[in-house]
Amino acid sequence: MTSRSKLILSALGVALLATPAAAAPQSPQAYGPAAANSVVVDGVVIGADPDARIRGALKREWDSRYGE
């Protein structure tokens, strides 16, 4: 086997292994729980800020717009 055919087979193998990971559906919380500074409504992170007053304002604004 020539080095060129080995290279092509290696590239094909890597492409086949990477395909299932790229095709996996992503959920809003796919990367673990939300950080302590995040504002979460119905399991979806709508924003984040270290200031509790700003987090409250984000939640109130979301509630006023989407009627929660």
Protein Blocks (a to p, Z undefined) as FASTA:
>chain_A
ZZklmmmmmmmmmmmmmmmmmmpccdfklnopadfkbcceehiafbdcfblklmmmmmmm
mmmmnoZZ
